[in-house]
Amino acid sequence: MDTQNPSAPPRSRSRLAANNHPNRRCESGVGGLVHDNSRHTARFTVIGNHLAQHPELSGLAIGLGVYIQSLPAGARVDIKTLTARFPEGATRIAAALRELEAHGYLRRERQRIPGGRIVTRTVSCNQPGSRTGDAPEPRAVTRKQERAPRKQLPAVPRPVCPSPKLLRMATDLLAGLRRHDSRLLLSESDTAHLAPGVAAWLEREVSPTAVREALTAELPREPLHRPAALLAHRLASGLPPAPPFRPAAPPPPVRHRLQNCHGCDRGFRSPLPGLCRDCRLDRAL
């Protein structure tokens, strides 16, 4: 018999017709979102809805989080670079980065690179807390480690007269040491601790060049784990003696104005008008 099976479709159909796709379904006359999606085959990034639909993050923070997750490893994501890329200002971008960091999508790690420099590396997390399960986020652990007490730096000499100009010269000298040796990159707190010691040297009539040479000469070849401690030791142990006492020069003699003598009309110098010395002697006799 040549009767065809009426239940068999004339041709195979796709599993979901275009109009029946769940992302395109919308009842007639009802408003709302309609997706017109196409499948990506190249240059795409998988973003979790926990970021794209985060209930607490601002729109700028979500956008930056998506942008950062789409970048390749090694890309720069500092505030200056992001400000040049997006129209929002540095203040708003910095606030958005802090939002992402607070919710675990970013964390900052300090690492020592060859040469002794310490750099800050930004780590993007596409699923915060996924490495440690329900444990506290790595950012919280990092902050706890940063608060760990450090051994105090050795004491440094103090200037007798710590003028602002002298301390500013000392601070500038310390900030420039890294140009002579990259290992002498000092933090702001270390510089504030060492500046009075440098000022004490400058106060004792030691030139800035001589102070710089005393601090940078014959440094050890091995890495300097805490260069500020080495500099503090050199400032204290190598402090030169105070310069010899020099008495102040006598003031110049006072030169009075020229007067005319009331007796002989001769000119003479005196603080007040009157008689010259000869006339005063004649009257005394």
C-alpha positions in Angstrom: 0.0 0.0 0.0 1.2 3.4 -0.7 -0.7 5.1 2.1 1.6 7.5 3.9 1.9 7.7 7.7 0.0 10.9 8.5 1.8 11.3 11.9 5.3 11.4 10.3 6.5 15.0 9.7 7.4 15.8 6.1 10.9 16.9 7.2 12.8 17.1 10.4 12.4 20.2 12.5 14.8 22.0 14.8 14.4 21.2 18.5 13.2 24.7 19.2 11.7 26.9 16.5 13.0 30.4 16.4 9.7 31.8 17.6 9.4 29.3 20.4 12.8 30.0 21.9 12.4 30.9 25.6 14.4 34.1 25.1 12.1 35.2 22.3 8.7 34.3 23.7 6.5 37.2 24.4 2.7 37.2 24.5 1.0 39.5 22.1 0.1 42.8 23.5 2.2 42.4 26.6 5.2 44.7 27.1 8.6 43.6 28.5 12.0 42.5 27.4 12.5 40.5 24.2 15.9 38.9 23.4 17.1 38.7 19.9 20.2 36.5 20.6 22.7 34.8 18.3 25.2 32.3 19.5 28.8 33.6 19.9 31.5 31.5 18.4 34.5 33.8 19.0 35.6 36.7 21.2 33.1 36.3 24.0 33.3 36.1 27.8 31.2 34.1 30.2 29.8 36.3 32.9 27.9 35.1 35.9 24.5 36.5 36.7 25.7 37.0 40.2 27.8 39.9 38.8 25.6 41.1 35.9 22.5 41.2 38.2 24.2 41.9 41.5 21.7 43.6 43.9 24.2 45.8 45.7 26.7 46.9 43.1 26.3 50.1 41.1 25.8 50.0 37.4 29.4 51.4 36.9 30.8 48.7 39.2 29.0 46.0 37.3 30.2 47.4 34.0 33.8 47.7 35.1 33.6 44.1 36.5 32.4 42.8 33.2 35.1 44.8 31.3 37.9 43.6 33.6 36.8 40.0 33.3 36.9 40.3 29.5 40.6 41.5 29.4 43.5 39.2 28.8 46.0 38.5 31.5 48.6 41.2 32.0 46.3 44.0 30.9 46.5 47.3 33.0 43.5 48.0 35.1 44.8 50.9 37.3 42.7 54.0 37.8 44.7 56.1 35.3 44.3 53.5 32.5 40.5 53.0 33.2 40.0 56.8 33.3 41.5 57.1 29.9 39.3 54.3 28.6 35.9 55.4 30.0 34.2 58.8 30.2 33.6 58.5 34.0 36.1 60.5 36.1 38.9 59.0 38.3 36.8 59.5 41.5 33.8 57.5 40.3 36.0 54.7 38.8 38.0 54.5 42.0 34.7 54.1 44.0 33.5 51.4 41.6 36.7 49.5 42.0 36.3 49.6 45.8 32.8 48.2 45.4 34.2 45.3 43.4 36.9 44.7 45.9 34.5 44.8 48.8 32.3 42.1 47.2 35.3 39.9 46.3 35.4 40.4 42.5 38.8 42.1 42.8 41.7 41.7 45.2 45.1 43.4 45.4 48.2 41.4 46.2 51.6 43.0 46.9 54.5 41.0 45.4 58.3 41.5 45.3 59.8 41.4 41.8 63.4 40.9 40.8 65.4 43.9 41.9 63.7 44.2 45.2 60.8 46.4 44.1 57.3 45.7 45.6 54.4 46.0 43.1 50.7 45.8 43.6 49.0 43.2 41.4 45.2 43.2 40.8 43.5 39.8 40.7 40.0 39.5 39.0 37.7 36.8 40.5 34.8 35.7 38.3 33.3 33.7 41.2 34.2 35.3 44.6 35.1 32.8 47.3 35.2 29.8 44.8 38.8 28.9 45.8 38.0 28.6 49.5 34.3 27.6 49.6 32.6 29.2 52.5 35.9 30.5 54.0 36.5 34.2 54.3 37.5 35.9 51.1 41.2 36.2 50.3 40.9 40.0 50.6 40.0 39.8 54.2 42.9 37.5 54.9 45.3 39.8 53.1 44.2 42.8 55.1 44.7 40.9 58.3 48.2 40.0 57.2 48.9 43.7 56.4 47.9 44.7 59.9 50.5 42.3 61.4 52.9 44.3 63.6 56.3 45.0 62.1 59.6 45.3 64.0 60.3 49.0 64.7 63.0 50.7 62.8 66.2 51.7 64.6 66.2 55.2 66.1 67.8 58.0 64.1 69.5 61.2 65.2 67.5 64.4 65.6 68.4 67.9 64.5 68.8 70.6 67.1 66.6 73.0 65.1 64.3 71.0 62.9 63.2 73.7 60.5 60.6 72.9 57.8 63.1 73.8 55.1 65.7 71.4 56.5 63.2 68.5 56.8 62.0 69.1 53.3 65.6 68.9 52.0 66.0 65.6 53.9 62.8 64.2 52.5 63.7 65.1 49.0 67.2 63.5 49.4 65.6 60.2 50.7 63.0 60.1 47.9 65.9 60.4 45.3 67.9 57.4 46.7 65.9 55.0 44.4 67.6 56.7 41.4 70.9 55.4 42.6 69.7 52.0 43.7 66.2 50.7 42.9 66.3 48.7 46.1 66.2 51.9 48.1 62.5 52.6 47.3 61.1 53.8 50.6 57.5 54.0 51.8 56.0 57.2 53.0 56.2 56.1 56.7 59.8 55.0 56.4 60.7 58.3 54.8 59.1 60.2 57.6 61.1 58.1 60.2 64.4 58.7 58.4 64.0 62.4 57.5 65.1 63.8 61.0 68.3 61.7 60.8 69.2 63.1 57.4 68.3 66.6 58.7 70.7 66.1 61.6 73.5 65.4 59.1 72.6 68.4 57.0 72.5 70.6 60.1 76.1 69.6 60.9 77.2 71.2 57.6 77.4 67.9 55.6 76.5 68.5 52.0 73.5 66.6 50.4 75.9 64.8 48.1 78.1 63.6 51.0 75.0 62.4 52.9 73.8 60.5 49.7 77.2 58.9 49.3 77.3 57.8 52.9 73.9 56.1 52.6 74.4 54.4 49.2 78.1 53.4 49.3 79.1 49.7 49.4 75.6 48.3 49.8 75.4 44.5 50.1 74.8 42.6 46.8 72.1 40.4 48.3 68.4 41.6 48.3 67.6 44.3 50.9 64.6 43.0 52.7 64.1 46.2 54.7 66.3 49.0 53.3 64.9 51.6 55.8 66.5 49.6 58.6 69.9 49.7 56.9 69.7 53.4 56.3 68.6 54.1 59.9 71.6 52.2 61.1 74.0 54.2 58.9 72.5 57.5 59.9 72.9 56.7 63.6 76.4 55.0 63.5 78.0 57.4 61.0 76.7 60.7 62.4 79.6 63.2 62.0 80.6 65.5 64.9 79.1 69.0 65.2 81.1 71.8 63.6 83.4 73.8 65.9 81.9 76.7 67.8 82.3 80.0 65.8 81.7 83.2 67.8 79.5 85.7 66.2 81.2 88.5 64.4 81.2 91.9 66.2 78.6 94.3 64.9 80.0 97.0 62.6 80.8 100.4 64.3 78.1 102.9 64.4 78.6 105.9 62.0 76.8 109.0 63.2 75.5 111.7 61.0 77.5 114.8 60.3 76.7 117.9 62.4 78.0 121.5 62.4 79.5 122.7 65.7 77.5 125.5 67.3 80.7 127.1 68.5 83.2 127.0 65.6 80.9 125.8 62.8 83.2 122.9 62.1 81.8 119.7 60.9 81.8 116.7 63.2 79.9 113.4 63.7 77.6 113.1 66.6 74.2 111.5 67.3 72.9 114.9 68.5 73.7 118.5 67.5 75.9 120.6 69.8 79.6 121.4 70.2 82.5 119.5 68.8 85.1 117.9 71.0 87.6 120.8 70.9 84.9 123.4 71.8 83.7 121.2 74.7 87.3 121.1 76.0 87.8 124.8 75.7 84.6 125.5 77.6 85.6 123.0 80.3 88.9 124.9 80.9 
